[in-house]
Amino acid sequence: MSVRVAFLGPPGAGKGTQARELAREWGIAHLATGDMLREAVAASTRLGLEAKRYMDQGALVPDEIIVGAMAERLGKADTATGFILDGFPRTIAQAEALERLLKDVGQRLDGVVFFDVSEPELLRRLTGRRVCRECGATFHLISAPPKGDEVCDRCGGSLYQREDDSEQTVRNRLEVYARQTAPLLDYYRQRGRLTSVPGEGSIDLIRRHLRRTLESMR
C-alpha cells in the first residue's frame, strides 16, 4: 500500500507502535524524528553534529535542524513508495516547512491522523514505568508488570518510579503538548486534512481503525 501520512498525538498515545507495525506491514518508510536525529548523530553528518550539541545539553533541537534532517530523510529512495511521519510536524512552522519539502520532491500528504486518547488513560500509561535500582531493568505496571510487587524479576532489586514519570511531571508534559499542538490540529482541520482515530482499546482494535482510515485516504 502506498500512503503518505502524518501521525500526531500526545506522549503515550501509541502512535509510534502503530506507525512501526503498519510501515513494516505495508513496506513503507517509518519516519520518526528521534530516530532520524540519532541516525544523523551516529553518521556524524553536519546536521547530526549540530543536533548533538543540543541533545548533549538536554535542550530542544531547533526547528531548522529537525526540518533539515527530515529533508535529508525524504530524499532517500525508500520514501518514494510512501511513508508514515511519527510525531512530526509538531508546530505550524514545521507543517509549512514539510509542505515545501514535499512539494520540492513532487509529493504531498494524503492526510493527518490524530490519536485521540483521554488524559486519565495517558496518565495511566505514562506513570506506570518502574526501574530497578540495582540493574536498571525497566517494567511497566500495565503492559509489562514485574512478577513480584515492586521487585525486579531479573535481580530481585527494588523498583522505583523516576521523577520524570511522576504524575505532576507527566501532567506538565501533556499540558505543554496540548498548548503547542492545538494550533497545528486547527491548521490541518481547516484544510480538511485531519482525521481523528480512537487511541484507546487493544492494539489490534486501534490498528483496524487505522487501516480503514488510511485506506480511505488512498
CYANA upper distance limits for C-alpha pairs under 8 A (distance plus 0.5 A):
  1 MET  CA     26 TRP  CA      5.87
  1 MET  CA     27 GLY  CA      8.03
  1 MET  CA     28 ILE  CA      8.40
  1 MET  CA     82 GLY  CA      8.48
  2 SER  CA     26 TRP  CA      8.07
  2 SER  CA     28 ILE  CA      7.72
  2 SER  CA     81 THR  CA      6.07
  2 SER  CA     82 GLY  CA      5.45
  2 SER  CA     83 PHE  CA      8.33
  2 SER  CA    218 ARG  CA      8.06
  3 VAL  CA     81 THR  CA      8.06
  3 VAL  CA     82 GLY  CA      5.38
  3 VAL  CA     83 PHE  CA      6.81
  3 VAL  CA     84 ILE  CA      8.17
  3 VAL  CA    110 ASP  CA      7.09
  3 VAL  CA    214 LEU  CA      7.89
  3 VAL  CA    217 MET  CA      8.20
  3 VAL  CA    218 ARG  CA      6.98
  4 ARG  CA     82 GLY  CA      5.54
  4 ARG  CA     83 PHE  CA      5.46
  4 ARG  CA     84 ILE  CA      6.52
  4 ARG  CA     85 LEU  CA      8.47
  4 ARG  CA    108 ARG  CA      7.73
  4 ARG  CA    109 LEU  CA      5.66
  4 ARG  CA    110 ASP  CA      5.79
  4 ARG  CA    111 GLY  CA      7.67
  5 VAL  CA     83 PHE  CA      7.05
  5 VAL  CA     84 ILE  CA      5.62
  5 VAL  CA     85 LEU  CA      6.71
  5 VAL  CA    109 LEU  CA      6.06
  5 VAL  CA    110 ASP  CA      6.10
  5 VAL  CA    111 GLY  CA      5.65
  5 VAL  CA    112 VAL  CA      6.09
  5 VAL  CA    113 VAL  CA      7.85
  6 ALA  CA     84 ILE  CA      6.13
  6 ALA  CA     85 LEU  CA      4.89
  6 ALA  CA     86 ASP  CA      6.72
  6 ALA  CA     87 GLY  CA      7.84
  6 ALA  CA     88 PHE  CA      7.25
  6 ALA  CA     89 PRO  CA      8.22
  6 ALA  CA    109 LEU  CA      8.05
  6 ALA  CA    111 GLY  CA      7.23
  6 ALA  CA    112 VAL  CA      5.27
  6 ALA  CA    113 VAL  CA      6.66
  7 PHE  CA     15 LYS  CA      6.82
  7 PHE  CA     19 ALA  CA      8.06
  7 PHE  CA     84 ILE  CA      7.46
  7 PHE  CA     85 LEU  CA      6.41
  7 PHE  CA     86 ASP  CA      5.70
  7 PHE  CA     87 GLY  CA      6.47
  7 PHE  CA     88 PHE  CA      7.91
  7 PHE  CA    112 VAL  CA      6.58
  7 PHE  CA    113 VAL  CA      5.45
  7 PHE  CA    114 PHE  CA      6.55
  7 PHE  CA    115 PHE  CA      7.93
  8 LEU  CA     15 LYS  CA      7.63
  8 LEU  CA     86 ASP  CA      7.38
  8 LEU  CA     87 GLY  CA      5.74
  8 LEU  CA     88 PHE  CA      7.56
  8 LEU  CA     89 PRO  CA      8.41
  8 LEU  CA     90 ARG  CA      8.45
  8 LEU  CA    112 VAL  CA      7.75
  8 LEU  CA    113 VAL  CA      6.52
  8 LEU  CA    114 PHE  CA      5.23
  8 LEU  CA    115 PHE  CA      6.79
  9 GLY  CA     13 ALA  CA      6.30
  9 GLY  CA     15 LYS  CA      7.27
  9 GLY  CA     87 GLY  CA      7.53
  9 GLY  CA    114 PHE  CA      5.95
  9 GLY  CA    115 PHE  CA      5.41
  9 GLY  CA    116 ASP  CA      7.44
 10 PRO  CA    115 PHE  CA      8.22
 10 PRO  CA    174 LEU  CA      7.25
 10 PRO  CA    177 TYR  CA      6.93
 10 PRO  CA    178 ALA  CA      8.14
 11 PRO  CA    122 LEU  CA      8.07
 11 PRO  CA    126 LEU  CA      8.32
 11 PRO  CA    174 LEU  CA      7.68
 12 GLY  CA    122 LEU  CA      6.24
 12 GLY  CA    125 ARG  CA      6.80
 12 GLY  CA    126 LEU  CA      6.54
 13 ALA  CA    115 PHE  CA      6.71
 13 ALA  CA    116 ASP  CA      7.99
 13 ALA  CA    117 VAL  CA      6.71
 13 ALA  CA    122 LEU  CA      7.32
 13 ALA  CA    199 GLY  CA      6.68
 14 GLY  CA     18 GLN  CA      6.98
 14 GLY  CA    115 PHE  CA      8.34
 14 GLY  CA    199 GLY  CA      7.59
 15 LYS  CA     19 ALA  CA      6.40
 15 LYS  CA     86 ASP  CA      7.33
 15 LYS  CA     87 GLY  CA      8.27
 15 LYS  CA    115 PHE  CA      7.42
 16 GLY  CA     20 ARG  CA      6.61
 16 GLY  CA     32 ALA  CA      8.47
 16 GLY  CA     86 ASP  CA      6.69
 16 GLY  CA     87 GLY  CA      8.50
 17 THR  CA     21 GLU  CA      6.92
 18 GLN  CA     22 LEU  CA      6.53
 18 GLN  CA    203 ILE  CA      8.33
 18 GLN  CA    207 ARG  CA      7.22
 19 ALA  CA     23 ALA  CA      6.37
 19 ALA  CA     30 HIS  CA      6.98
 19 ALA  CA     84 ILE  CA      6.87
 19 ALA  CA     85 LEU  CA      8.43
 19 ALA  CA     86 ASP  CA      7.14
 20 ARG  CA     24 ARG  CA      6.72
 20 ARG  CA     30 HIS  CA      6.66
 21 GLU  CA     25 GLU  CA      6.60
 22 LEU  CA     26 TRP  CA      6.51
 23 ALA  CA     27 GLY  CA      6.18
 23 ALA  CA     28 ILE  CA      5.44
 23 ALA  CA     29 ALA  CA      6.42
 23 ALA  CA     30 HIS  CA      6.17
 23 ALA  CA     83 PHE  CA      7.68
 23 ALA  CA     84 ILE  CA      7.29
 24 ARG  CA     28 ILE  CA      7.14
 24 ARG  CA     29 ALA  CA      8.42
 28 ILE  CA     78 ASP  CA      7.52
 28 ILE  CA     79 THR  CA      7.29
 28 ILE  CA     81 THR  CA      6.83
 28 ILE  CA     82 GLY  CA      5.70
 28 ILE  CA     83 PHE  CA      5.67
 28 ILE  CA     84 ILE  CA      7.97
 29 ALA  CA     78 ASP  CA      6.71
 29 ALA  CA     79 THR  CA      6.15
 29 ALA  CA     82 GLY  CA      6.95
 29 ALA  CA     83 PHE  CA      4.96
 29 ALA  CA     84 ILE  CA      6.81
 30 HIS  CA     83 PHE  CA      6.30
 30 HIS  CA     84 ILE  CA      5.56
 30 HIS  CA     85 LEU  CA      6.88
 30 HIS  CA     86 ASP  CA      7.64
 31 LEU  CA     35 ASP  CA      8.13
 31 LEU  CA     36 MET  CA      7.63
 31 LEU  CA     73 ARG  CA      8.38
 31 LEU  CA     83 PHE  CA      7.40
 31 LEU  CA     84 ILE  CA      6.46
 31 LEU  CA     85 LEU  CA      5.36
 31 LEU  CA     86 ASP  CA      6.36
 32 ALA  CA     36 MET  CA      6.67
 32 ALA  CA     85 LEU  CA      6.62
 32 ALA  CA     86 ASP  CA      5.20
 32 ALA  CA     87 GLY  CA      7.10
 32 ALA  CA     88 PHE  CA      7.80
 33 THR  CA     37 LEU  CA      6.57
 33 THR  CA     66 ILE  CA      7.60
 33 THR  CA     70 MET  CA      7.96
 33 THR  CA     86 ASP  CA      7.70
 33 THR  CA     87 GLY  CA      7.70
 33 THR  CA     88 PHE  CA      7.34
 34 GLY  CA     38 ARG  CA      6.76
 35 ASP  CA     39 GLU  CA      6.61
 36 MET  CA     40 ALA  CA      6.66
 36 MET  CA     69 ALA  CA      7.30
 36 MET  CA     70 MET  CA      8.07
 36 MET  CA     73 ARG  CA      8.04
 37 LEU  CA     41 VAL  CA      6.62
 37 LEU  CA     48 GLY  CA      6.80
 37 LEU  CA     51 ALA  CA      7.49
 37 LEU  CA     66 ILE  CA      8.08
 37 LEU  CA     69 ALA  CA      7.40
 38 ARG  CA     42 ALA  CA      6.61
 38 ARG  CA     48 GLY  CA      8.02
 39 GLU  CA     43 ALA  CA      6.62
 39 GLU  CA     48 GLY  CA      8.17
 40 ALA  CA     44 SER  CA      6.55
 40 ALA  CA     45 THR  CA      6.08
 40 ALA  CA     47 LEU  CA      7.24
 40 ALA  CA     48 GLY  CA      4.74
 40 ALA  CA     49 LEU  CA      8.17
 40 ALA  CA     69 ALA  CA      8.05
 41 VAL  CA     45 THR  CA      7.05
 41 VAL  CA     47 LEU  CA      8.25
 41 VAL  CA     48 GLY  CA      4.50
 41 VAL  CA     49 LEU  CA      6.32
 41 VAL  CA     51 ALA  CA      7.69
 41 VAL  CA     52 LYS  CA      6.77
 42 ALA  CA     48 GLY  CA      7.94
 43 ALA  CA     48 GLY  CA      7.75
 44 SER  CA     48 GLY  CA      6.05
 44 SER  CA     49 LEU  CA      6.27
 45 THR  CA     49 LEU  CA      6.64
 46 ARG  CA     50 GLU  CA      6.85
 47 LEU  CA     51 ALA  CA      6.54
 47 LEU  CA     65 ILE  CA      6.77
 47 LEU  CA     68 GLY  CA      7.67
 47 LEU  CA     69 ALA  CA      7.15
 48 GLY  CA     52 LYS  CA      6.57
 49 LEU  CA     53 ARG  CA      7.15
 50 GLU  CA     54 TYR  CA      7.72
 50 GLU  CA     65 ILE  CA      7.98
 51 ALA  CA     55 MET  CA      6.68
 51 ALA  CA     61 VAL  CA      6.55
 51 ALA  CA     65 ILE  CA      7.18
 52 LYS  CA     56 ASP  CA      6.30
 53 ARG  CA     57 GLN  CA      7.12
 54 TYR  CA     58 GLY  CA      6.79
 54 TYR  CA     59 ALA  CA      5.56
 54 TYR  CA     60 LEU  CA      6.94
 54 TYR  CA     61 VAL  CA      6.21
 55 MET  CA     59 ALA  CA      6.31
 55 MET  CA     60 LEU  CA      7.60
 55 MET  CA     61 VAL  CA      7.36
 61 VAL  CA     65 ILE  CA      7.23
 61 VAL  CA     66 ILE  CA      7.37
 62 PRO  CA     66 ILE  CA      7.05
 63 ASP  CA     67 VAL  CA      6.39
 63 ASP  CA     94 GLN  CA      7.37
 64 GLU  CA     68 GLY  CA      6.44
 65 ILE  CA     69 ALA  CA      6.63
 66 ILE  CA     70 MET  CA      6.69
 67 VAL  CA     71 ALA  CA      6.60
 67 VAL  CA     94 GLN  CA      7.47
 67 VAL  CA     97 ALA  CA      7.50
 67 VAL  CA     98 LEU  CA      7.97
 68 GLY  CA     72 GLU  CA      6.86
 69 ALA  CA     73 ARG  CA      6.73
 70 MET  CA     74 LEU  CA      6.50
 71 ALA  CA     75 GLY  CA      6.81
 71 ALA  CA    101 LEU  CA      6.86
 72 GLU  CA     76 LYS  CA      7.58
 74 LEU  CA     79 THR  CA      6.51
 75 GLY  CA     79 THR  CA      7.91
 75 GLY  CA    105 VAL  CA      8.17
 76 LYS  CA     80 ALA  CA      8.26
 78 ASP  CA     82 GLY  CA      8.26
 79 THR  CA     83 PHE  CA      6.21
 85 LEU  CA     89 PRO  CA      8.49
 88 PHE  CA     94 GLN  CA      8.22
 89 PRO  CA     94 GLN  CA      5.72
 89 PRO  CA     95 ALA  CA      5.81
 89 PRO  CA     98 LEU  CA      7.95
 90 ARG  CA     94 GLN  CA      6.96
 90 ARG  CA     95 ALA  CA      7.89
 90 ARG  CA    180 GLN  CA      7.88
 90 ARG  CA    181 THR  CA      6.75
 90 ARG  CA    184 LEU  CA      7.55
 91 THR  CA     95 ALA  CA      6.76
 91 THR  CA    180 GLN  CA      7.22
 91 THR  CA    181 THR  CA      6.90
 91 THR  CA    183 PRO  CA      8.17
 91 THR  CA    184 LEU  CA      6.21
 92 ILE  CA     96 GLU  CA      6.62
 92 ILE  CA    183 PRO  CA      7.61
 92 ILE  CA    184 LEU  CA      5.80
 92 ILE  CA    187 TYR  CA      7.63
 93 ALA  CA     97 ALA  CA      6.71
 94 GLN  CA     98 LEU  CA      6.54
 95 ALA  CA     99 GLU  CA      6.84
 95 ALA  CA    184 LEU  CA      8.25
 96 GLU  CA    100 ARG  CA      7.00
 97 ALA  CA    101 LEU  CA      6.74
 98 LEU  CA    102 LEU  CA      6.62
 99 GLU  CA    103 LYS  CA      6.59
 99 GLU  CA    108 ARG  CA      7.57
 99 GLU  CA    109 LEU  CA      8.49
100 ARG  CA    104 ASP  CA      6.70
101 LEU  CA    105 VAL  CA      7.19
102 LEU  CA    106 GLY  CA      6.60
102 LEU  CA    107 GLN  CA      5.33
102 LEU  CA    108 ARG  CA      6.02
102 LEU  CA    109 LEU  CA      8.33
103 LYS  CA    107 GLN  CA      6.09
103 LYS  CA    108 ARG  CA      7.04
110 ASP  CA    193 ARG  CA      8.15
110 ASP  CA    217 MET  CA      6.51
110 ASP  CA    218 ARG  CA      7.60
111 GLY  CA    193 ARG  CA      5.46
111 GLY  CA    194 LEU  CA      6.80
111 GLY  CA    195 THR  CA      8.01
111 GLY  CA    217 MET  CA      7.24
112 VAL  CA    188 TYR  CA      7.86
112 VAL  CA    193 ARG  CA      6.29
112 VAL  CA    194 LEU  CA      5.39
112 VAL  CA    195 THR  CA      6.69
113 VAL  CA    194 LEU  CA      6.46
113 VAL  CA    195 THR  CA      5.46
113 VAL  CA    196 SER  CA      6.13
113 VAL  CA    197 VAL  CA      7.42
114 PHE  CA    194 LEU  CA      7.62
114 PHE  CA    195 THR  CA      6.66
114 PHE  CA    196 SER  CA      5.14
114 PHE  CA    197 VAL  CA      6.74
115 PHE  CA    196 SER  CA      6.51
115 PHE  CA    197 VAL  CA      5.85
115 PHE  CA    198 PRO  CA      6.50
115 PHE  CA    199 GLY  CA      5.56
116 ASP  CA    196 SER  CA      6.80
116 ASP  CA    197 VAL  CA      6.46
116 ASP  CA    198 PRO  CA      5.58
116 ASP  CA    199 GLY  CA      5.66
116 ASP  CA    200 GLU  CA      8.24
117 VAL  CA    121 GLU  CA      7.19
117 VAL  CA    122 LEU  CA      7.21
117 VAL  CA    198 PRO  CA      7.11
117 VAL  CA    199 GLY  CA      5.57
117 VAL  CA    200 GLU  CA      6.53
118 SER  CA    122 LEU  CA      6.85
119 GLU  CA    123 LEU  CA      6.58
120 PRO  CA    124 ARG  CA      6.67
121 GLU  CA    125 ARG  CA      6.76
121 GLU  CA    200 GLU  CA      8.27
122 LEU  CA    126 LEU  CA      6.46
123 LEU  CA    127 THR  CA      6.25
123 LEU  CA    167 GLU  CA      7.34
123 LEU  CA    170 VAL  CA      7.42
123 LEU  CA    171 ARG  CA      7.96
124 ARG  CA    128 GLY  CA      6.75
125 ARG  CA    142 ILE  CA      7.84
126 LEU  CA    165 ASP  CA      6.96
126 LEU  CA    170 VAL  CA      7.40
127 THR  CA    161 GLN  CA      8.41
127 THR  CA    165 ASP  CA      5.53
127 THR  CA    166 SER  CA      6.40
127 THR  CA    167 GLU  CA      6.61
127 THR  CA    170 VAL  CA      7.73
128 GLY  CA    140 HIS  CA      5.70
128 GLY  CA    141 LEU  CA      5.56
128 GLY  CA    142 ILE  CA      7.10
128 GLY  CA    161 GLN  CA      8.50
128 GLY  CA    165 ASP  CA      8.15
129 ARG  CA    138 THR  CA      7.54
129 ARG  CA    139 PHE  CA      6.26
129 ARG  CA    140 HIS  CA      4.86
129 ARG  CA    141 LEU  CA      6.95
129 ARG  CA    161 GLN  CA      7.02
129 ARG  CA    162 ARG  CA      8.43
129 ARG  CA    165 ASP  CA      7.45
130 ARG  CA    138 THR  CA      6.36
130 ARG  CA    139 PHE  CA      5.67
130 ARG  CA    140 HIS  CA      6.36
130 ARG  CA    141 LEU  CA      7.82
130 ARG  CA    150 GLU  CA      8.47
130 ARG  CA    159 LEU  CA      6.26
130 ARG  CA    160 TYR  CA      5.82
130 ARG  CA    161 GLN  CA      5.49
130 ARG  CA    162 ARG  CA      7.72
131 VAL  CA    136 GLY  CA      6.26
131 VAL  CA    137 ALA  CA      6.21
131 VAL  CA    138 THR  CA      5.11
131 VAL  CA    139 PHE  CA      6.80
131 VAL  CA    159 LEU  CA      5.69
131 VAL  CA    160 TYR  CA      5.95
131 VAL  CA    161 GLN  CA      6.95
131 VAL  CA    162 ARG  CA      7.81
132 CYS  CA    136 GLY  CA      5.18
132 CYS  CA    137 ALA  CA      5.74
132 CYS  CA    138 THR  CA      7.03
132 CYS  CA    151 VAL  CA      8.22
132 CYS  CA    152 CYS  CA      6.44
132 CYS  CA    157 GLY  CA      6.46
132 CYS  CA    158 SER  CA      6.23
132 CYS  CA    159 LEU  CA      4.89
132 CYS  CA    160 TYR  CA      6.97
133 ARG  CA    157 GLY  CA      6.78
133 ARG  CA    158 SER  CA      6.42
133 ARG  CA    159 LEU  CA      6.49
133 ARG  CA    160 TYR  CA      7.38
134 GLU  CA    155 CYS  CA      7.99
134 GLU  CA    157 GLY  CA      5.95
134 GLU  CA    158 SER  CA      7.83
135 CYS  CA    154 ARG  CA      8.48
135 CYS  CA    155 CYS  CA      7.48
135 CYS  CA    157 GLY  CA      7.98
137 ALA  CA    152 CYS  CA      7.82
137 ALA  CA    154 ARG  CA      7.90
139 PHE  CA    144 ALA  CA      5.93
139 PHE  CA    145 PRO  CA      6.16
139 PHE  CA    146 PRO  CA      6.79
140 HIS  CA    144 ALA  CA      5.13
140 HIS  CA    145 PRO  CA      5.51
140 HIS  CA    146 PRO  CA      8.07
141 LEU  CA    145 PRO  CA      4.87
141 LEU  CA    146 PRO  CA      7.73
146 PRO  CA    150 GLU  CA      7.51
146 PRO  CA    151 VAL  CA      7.20
146 PRO  CA    152 CYS  CA      6.84
146 PRO  CA    153 ASP  CA      6.52
147 LYS  CA    151 VAL  CA      8.14
147 LYS  CA    152 CYS  CA      8.44
147 LYS  CA    153 ASP  CA      6.86
148 GLY  CA    152 CYS  CA      7.78
148 GLY  CA    153 ASP  CA      7.71
150 GLU  CA    158 SER  CA      6.56
150 GLU  CA    159 LEU  CA      5.53
150 GLU  CA    160 TYR  CA      7.92
151 VAL  CA    156 GLY  CA      6.10
151 VAL  CA    157 GLY  CA      6.30
151 VAL  CA    158 SER  CA      5.38
151 VAL  CA    159 LEU  CA      6.11
152 CYS  CA    156 GLY  CA      5.15
152 CYS  CA    157 GLY  CA      5.68
152 CYS  CA    158 SER  CA      6.62
152 CYS  CA    159 LEU  CA      6.77
161 GLN  CA    165 ASP  CA      6.86
161 GLN  CA    166 SER  CA      7.48
162 ARG  CA    166 SER  CA      7.29
163 GLU  CA    169 THR  CA      7.89
164 ASP  CA    169 THR  CA      6.17
164 ASP  CA    170 VAL  CA      7.49
165 ASP  CA    169 THR  CA      6.99
165 ASP  CA    170 VAL  CA      6.65
166 SER  CA    170 VAL  CA      6.64
167 GLU  CA    171 ARG  CA      6.52
168 GLN  CA    172 ASN  CA      6.75
169 THR  CA    173 ARG  CA      6.82
170 VAL  CA    174 LEU  CA      6.73
171 ARG  CA    175 GLU  CA      6.65
172 ASN  CA    176 VAL  CA      6.72
173 ARG  CA    177 TYR  CA      6.68
174 LEU  CA    178 ALA  CA      6.59
175 GLU  CA    179 ARG  CA      6.73
176 VAL  CA    180 GLN  CA      6.59
177 TYR  CA    181 THR  CA      6.34
178 ALA  CA    182 ALA  CA      6.27
179 ARG  CA    183 PRO  CA      8.34
180 GLN  CA    184 LEU  CA      8.16
181 THR  CA    185 LEU  CA      6.77
182 ALA  CA    186 ASP  CA      6.88
183 PRO  CA    187 TYR  CA      6.58
184 LEU  CA    188 TYR  CA      6.96
185 LEU  CA    189 ARG  CA      6.45
185 LEU  CA    194 LEU  CA      7.73
186 ASP  CA    190 GLN  CA      6.42
187 TYR  CA    191 ARG  CA      7.17
188 TYR  CA    192 GLY  CA      6.83
188 TYR  CA    193 ARG  CA      5.71
188 TYR  CA    194 LEU  CA      5.84
189 ARG  CA    193 ARG  CA      6.36
189 ARG  CA    194 LEU  CA      5.46
195 THR  CA    213 THR  CA      8.40
197 VAL  CA    206 ILE  CA      8.27
197 VAL  CA    209 HIS  CA      7.26
197 VAL  CA    210 LEU  CA      7.48
198 PRO  CA    206 ILE  CA      7.25
198 PRO  CA    209 HIS  CA      8.24
199 GLY  CA    206 ILE  CA      6.75
200 GLU  CA    206 ILE  CA      7.62
201 GLY  CA    205 LEU  CA      6.88
201 GLY  CA    206 ILE  CA      7.07
202 SER  CA    206 ILE  CA      6.82
203 ILE  CA    207 ARG  CA      6.62
204 ASP  CA    208 ARG  CA      6.75
205 LEU  CA    209 HIS  CA      7.03
206 ILE  CA    210 LEU  CA      6.75
207 ARG  CA    211 ARG  CA      6.59
208 ARG  CA    212 ARG  CA      6.88
209 HIS  CA    213 THR  CA      6.71
210 LEU  CA    214 LEU  CA      6.47
211 ARG  CA    215 GLU  CA      6.43
212 ARG  CA    216 SER  CA      6.77
213 THR  CA    217 MET  CA      7.27
214 LEU  CA    218 ARG  CA      7.44
